[in-house]
Amino acid sequence: MEEFLNKIEEMVTHNAMCYSKDFMETPKEGYEKEFAEAHNEMALIAKLKEIVKEYYKKEVKQWTQKN
C-alpha cells in the first residue's frame, strides 16, 4: 500500500511542478485550477499515508500482543 501511495504521490507532485511557474509556489498563467487541484491531491496523499502508517502500527501491535 505504501509503495502504491508513493507512486501516486510522485505523479501528483510531478503534475504540480508542471503547473507551477516557479518551484511549486505560483501557478502558471491559465493553470491555476490544475495547480490548486494538484496541491489538494498532494495534501490528500500525505493524509492517506499517515492513516495507512497508523493502521499498520495498530495491526502490528495487535499481532504482537496475540503472539
C-alpha positions as a printed NumPy array, in Angstrom:
array([[  0.   ,   0.   ,   0.   ],
       [  2.8  ,   2.395,   0.897],
       [  4.51 ,   1.74 ,  -2.439],
       [  1.251,   2.454,  -4.264],
       [  0.749,   5.735,  -2.404],
       [  4.364,   6.725,  -3.092],
       [  3.813,   6.23 ,  -6.831],
       [  0.669,   8.343,  -6.765],
       [  2.428,  10.998,  -4.701],
       [  5.254,  11.104,  -7.232],
       [  2.8  ,  11.549, -10.112],
       [  0.792,  14.256,  -8.341],
       [  3.954,  16.122,  -7.353],
       [  5.145,  15.971, -10.957],
       [  1.802,  17.408, -12.09 ],
       [  2.042,  20.234,  -9.549],
       [  5.54 ,  21.061, -10.769],
       [  4.339,  21.105, -14.39 ],
       [  1.596,  23.602, -13.487],
       [  3.995,  25.729, -11.44 ],
       [  5.65 ,  28.903, -12.694],
       [  8.378,  28.639, -10.087],
       [  9.25 ,  25.761,  -7.805],
       [  5.731,  24.915,  -6.549],
       [  4.955,  28.446,  -5.311],
       [  2.978,  30.092,  -8.113],
       [  0.761,  28.561, -10.794],
       [  1.449,  29.152, -14.466],
       [ -0.991,  31.529, -16.083],
       [ -4.06 ,  29.612, -17.224],
       [ -3.278,  26.614, -14.995],
       [ -4.492,  27.967, -11.669],
       [ -7.24 ,  25.343, -11.316],
       [ -4.939,  22.418, -12.146],
       [ -2.266,  23.792,  -9.808],
       [ -4.767,  24.033,  -6.933],
       [ -6.117,  20.542,  -7.63 ],
       [ -2.608,  19.077,  -7.657],
       [ -1.811,  20.739,  -4.323],
       [ -5.057,  19.436,  -2.836],
       [ -4.198,  15.948,  -4.092],
       [ -0.735,  16.219,  -2.536],
       [ -2.312,  17.054,   0.828],
       [ -4.747,  14.157,   0.464],
       [ -1.959,  11.686,  -0.324],
       [  0.03 ,  12.912,   2.682],
       [ -3.008,  12.34 ,   4.919],
       [ -3.627,   8.878,   3.433],
       [ -0.009,   7.94 ,   4.083],
       [ -0.42 ,   8.974,   7.744],
       [ -3.614,   6.922,   8.055],
       [ -2.012,   3.847,   6.496],
       [  1.051,   4.183,   8.729],
       [ -1.121,   4.364,  11.853],
       [ -3.227,   1.435,  10.678],
       [ -0.167,  -0.768,  10.202],
       [  1.216,   0.281,  13.59 ],
       [ -2.032,  -0.846,  15.233],
       [ -2.08 ,  -4.098,  13.278],
       [  1.499,  -4.945,  14.265],
       [  0.785,  -4.062,  17.891],
       [ -2.312,  -6.259,  17.953],
       [ -0.48 ,  -9.113,  16.254],
       [  2.458,  -8.956,  18.668],
       [  0.091,  -8.921,  21.646],
       [ -1.658, -12.066,  20.368],
       [  1.585, -13.964,  19.759]])
